[in-house]
Amino acid sequence: MISLSQLAGWPIWTGMTGAWIILAAYILDRFIGDPRWIPHPVIGMGKGISALERGIRKRVSSDQCLKRAGVLFPIVIAGGSFALTWGVVYILGLIHPLVAAAAEVVLIATTIASKGLKDAGMEVYRHLSQKDWPAARRSLGMIVGRDTAHLDEPEVVRGTVETVAENIVDAIVSPLFYALIGGAPLAMAYRAVNTLDSMVGYKNEKYMHLGWASARLDDWANWIPARITALLLITGAWFMRLDAKGAARMVRRDARLHPSPNSGFPESAVAGALGIRLGGHNVYHGVASFRAYMGEQTRLMEAEDIVRTTRLMFWSAGAFVLLCWLTALVIWAAGGALWWN
């Protein structure tokens, strides 16, 4: 495992050390998450994005100039996040390697959101179990952009399952994937790209030109992790005695119907594994929209589908962490054999 940190002369992210750092970071997020009293890097990214947008809009207004200026977002925000994280880790490495390793663990953990995703989904589930429909709709409204005030129980379940499934990529697999390649600096750069997409990557009148580069980069960044996630979900469905064949079939049939080049892979896998149908009609700020169906409706959705999706999420996350660990072990062993020879 070689990262850009190593290329700069800092040898912490080598061999099995990086694998243990990834494992520790995942465990930290899994059980502690993001305490509200600790400032989160995404907050700083958001402020930086807003400040950069204000600065751009004060100086340019034409569509062509906005499109050119849109390239600044990935360069300044993602590039700046990488450079700042690299600098912090490098300086701490000069103090002591263990200090730098601890910093890597904490920084990578902030790029993951497995506990937060589980908590958000299970909050909706608890309200549904208590038959508190207004509270369930409000909780769903905190994690989706669609209007939720008039949704019935199956639609609340659908929105929750779709959100958890889609974010297995963004919140878990992708940051760990980039941590495996480049440690905390690259994981933090990915988180910046994902934050950019969530703030300016919209295909509406306001951001069509300014946010195009951010949206495109987010699509590219998630392309490989999304497909890895689909394979993990199919495997997880087999281990959990769900419909693994159905998951694989729905990925082949429906994944590319989704408007996102990546979100359809985890959503179609979950739909096939559970034997439900995702997608359909949504309303955003009073405007109706239709999203392609994912899966086949073999039964009505129920609140327990949220629990099943959460279990699939954790199985996939754990399997990917194990895959990272085994990859590092193979590279470490191969490197040792080459050195010995």
Backbone hydrogen bonds, N-H to C=O, Kabsch-Sander energy under -0.5 kcal/mol:
donor,donor_aa,acceptor,acceptor_aa,energy
7,L,3,S,-1.6
8,A,4,L,-1.2
9,G,6,Q,-2.1
10,W,5,S,-1.9
13,W,10,W,-0.5
14,T,12,I,-2.5
17,T,14,T,-1.4
18,G,14,T,-0.7
19,A,15,G,-0.7
20,W,16,M,-2.3
21,I,17,T,-2.1
22,I,18,G,-2.2
23,L,19,A,-2.3
24,A,20,W,-2.7
25,A,21,I,-2.5
26,Y,22,I,-2.4
27,I,23,L,-2.4
28,L,24,A,-2.5
29,D,25,A,-2.2
30,R,26,Y,-3.0
31,F,27,I,-2.0
32,I,28,L,-2.1
33,G,28,L,-1.2
38,I,35,P,-1.5
43,I,40,H,-1.3
44,G,40,H,-1.1
45,M,41,P,-2.3
46,G,42,V,-2.7
47,K,43,I,-2.2
48,G,44,G,-2.2
49,I,45,M,-2.7
50,S,46,G,-2.4
51,A,47,K,-2.4
52,L,48,G,-2.4
53,E,49,I,-2.5
54,R,50,S,-2.3
55,G,51,A,-2.2
56,I,52,L,-2.3
57,R,53,E,-2.7
58,K,54,R,-1.5
59,R,55,G,-0.7
59,R,56,I,-1.0
60,V,56,I,-2.5
66,L,62,S,-2.5
67,K,63,D,-2.2
68,R,64,Q,-1.8
69,A,65,C,-2.7
70,G,66,L,-1.6
71,V,68,R,-1.3
72,L,69,A,-1.9
73,F,70,G,-0.9
75,I,71,V,-1.5
76,V,72,L,-3.4
77,I,73,F,-2.4
78,A,73,F,-0.9
79,G,74,P,-1.9
80,G,76,V,-1.2
81,S,77,I,-2.2
82,F,78,A,-2.3
83,A,79,G,-2.6
84,L,80,G,-2.7
85,T,81,S,-2.2
86,W,82,F,-2.8
87,G,83,A,-2.5
88,V,84,L,-2.3
89,V,85,T,-2.6
90,Y,86,W,-2.7
91,I,87,G,-2.4
92,L,88,V,-2.3
93,G,89,V,-2.0
94,L,90,Y,-1.2
94,L,91,I,-0.5
95,I,91,I,-1.0
96,H,92,L,-2.3
99,V,96,H,-0.5
100,A,96,H,-1.9
101,A,97,P,-2.5
102,A,98,L,-2.4
103,A,99,V,-2.0
104,E,100,A,-2.4
105,V,101,A,-2.2
106,V,102,A,-2.2
107,L,103,A,-2.9
108,I,104,E,-2.8
109,A,105,V,-2.2
110,T,106,V,-1.5
111,T,107,L,-0.6
111,T,108,I,-1.3
112,I,108,I,-0.5
112,I,109,A,-1.0
113,A,171,A,-2.1
117,L,113,A,-2.1
118,K,114,S,-2.3
119,D,115,K,-3.0
120,A,116,G,-2.1
121,G,117,L,-2.1
122,M,118,K,-2.8
123,E,119,D,-1.7
124,V,120,A,-1.3
125,Y,121,G,-2.0
126,R,122,M,-2.6
127,H,123,E,-1.8
128,L,124,V,-2.3
129,S,125,Y,-2.6
130,Q,126,R,-1.7
131,K,128,L,-1.3
132,D,127,H,-2.9
133,W,131,K,-1.2
136,A,132,D,-2.2
137,R,133,W,-2.5
138,R,134,P,-2.3
139,S,135,A,-2.6
140,L,136,A,-2.3
141,G,137,R,-2.3
142,M,138,R,-0.8
142,M,139,S,-0.8
143,I,140,L,-1.9
144,V,140,L,-1.0
147,D,283,V,-3.9
151,L,148,T,-1.4
156,V,152,D,-2.1
157,V,153,E,-2.6
158,R,154,P,-2.6
159,G,155,E,-2.4
160,T,156,V,-1.9
161,V,157,V,-2.9
162,E,158,R,-2.7
163,T,159,G,-1.9
164,V,160,T,-2.6
165,A,161,V,-2.7
166,E,162,E,-2.6
167,N,163,T,-2.1
168,I,164,V,-0.6
168,I,165,A,-1.1
169,V,166,E,-1.0
170,D,166,E,-0.9
171,A,167,N,-2.7
172,I,168,I,-0.7
173,V,168,I,-2.5
174,S,169,V,-2.7
176,L,172,I,-1.9
177,F,173,V,-2.7
178,Y,174,S,-2.3
179,A,175,P,-1.9
180,L,176,L,-2.3
181,I,177,F,-1.3
182,G,178,Y,-2.9
183,G,179,A,-2.4
186,L,182,G,-1.2
187,A,183,G,-2.0
188,M,184,A,-2.8
189,A,185,P,-1.9
190,Y,186,L,-2.3
191,R,187,A,-2.2
192,A,188,M,-2.0
193,V,189,A,-2.1
194,N,190,Y,-2.6
195,T,191,R,-2.1
196,L,192,A,-2.4
197,D,193,V,-2.1
198,S,194,N,-1.8
199,M,195,T,-1.2
199,M,196,L,-0.6
200,V,196,L,-3.3
201,G,196,L,-0.8
201,G,197,D,-1.1
204,N,202,Y,-0.8
208,M,204,N,-2.0
211,G,207,Y,-2.3
215,A,211,G,-2.4
216,R,212,W,-2.6
217,L,213,A,-2.4
218,D,214,S,-2.1
219,D,215,A,-2.0
220,W,216,R,-2.2
221,A,217,L,-2.8
222,N,218,D,-1.7
223,W,219,D,-0.6
223,W,220,W,-1.0
224,I,220,W,-0.5
226,A,222,N,-2.4
227,R,223,W,-1.2
228,I,224,I,-2.1
229,T,225,P,-2.5
230,A,226,A,-1.7
231,L,227,R,-1.6
232,L,228,I,-2.3
233,L,229,T,-2.7
234,I,230,A,-2.2
235,T,231,L,-2.4
236,G,232,L,-2.8
237,A,233,L,-2.4
238,W,234,I,-1.6
239,F,235,T,-2.1
240,M,236,G,-2.4
241,R,238,W,-1.1
242,L,237,A,-3.4
243,D,273,A,-2.0
244,A,242,L,-1.5
247,A,243,D,-2.1
248,A,244,A,-2.4
249,R,245,K,-2.4
250,M,246,G,-2.5
251,V,247,A,-2.0
252,R,248,A,-2.1
253,R,249,R,-2.2
254,D,250,M,-3.4
255,A,250,M,-0.8
255,A,251,V,-1.1
257,L,254,D,-2.2
258,H,254,D,-0.6
258,H,255,A,-1.0
264,G,260,S,-0.7
265,F,262,N,-1.6
267,E,263,S,-1.8
268,S,264,G,-2.3
269,A,265,F,-1.7
270,V,266,P,-2.3
271,A,267,E,-2.5
272,G,268,S,-2.4
273,A,269,A,-2.2
274,L,270,V,-2.2
275,G,271,A,-1.3
276,I,271,A,-2.0
278,L,276,I,-0.5
278,L,294,M,-3.0
280,G,291,R,-2.1
282,N,289,S,-3.2
284,Y,287,V,-2.9
285,H,283,V,-0.6
287,V,284,Y,-1.9
288,A,286,G,-0.5
289,S,282,N,-3.2
291,R,280,G,-2.8
294,M,278,L,-2.3
298,T,275,G,-1.3
298,T,296,E,-1.5
305,D,302,E,-2.1
306,I,303,A,-1.8
307,V,303,A,-0.8
308,R,304,E,-2.4
309,T,305,D,-2.2
310,T,306,I,-2.2
311,R,307,V,-2.3
312,L,308,R,-2.2
313,M,309,T,-2.3
314,F,310,T,-2.2
315,W,311,R,-2.4
316,S,312,L,-2.6
317,A,313,M,-2.6
318,G,314,F,-2.6
319,A,315,W,-2.5
320,F,316,S,-2.3
321,V,317,A,-2.3
322,L,318,G,-2.2
323,L,319,A,-2.3
324,C,320,F,-2.6
325,W,321,V,-2.3
326,L,322,L,-2.7
327,T,323,L,-2.4
328,A,324,C,-2.3
329,L,325,W,-2.1
330,V,326,L,-2.5
331,I,327,T,-2.4
332,W,328,A,-2.8
333,A,329,L,-2.9
334,A,330,V,-2.8
335,G,331,I,-2.6
336,G,332,W,-2.2
337,A,333,A,-2.2
338,L,334,A,-2.1
339,W,335,G,-2.2
340,W,336,G,-2.5
341,N,337,A,-2.1
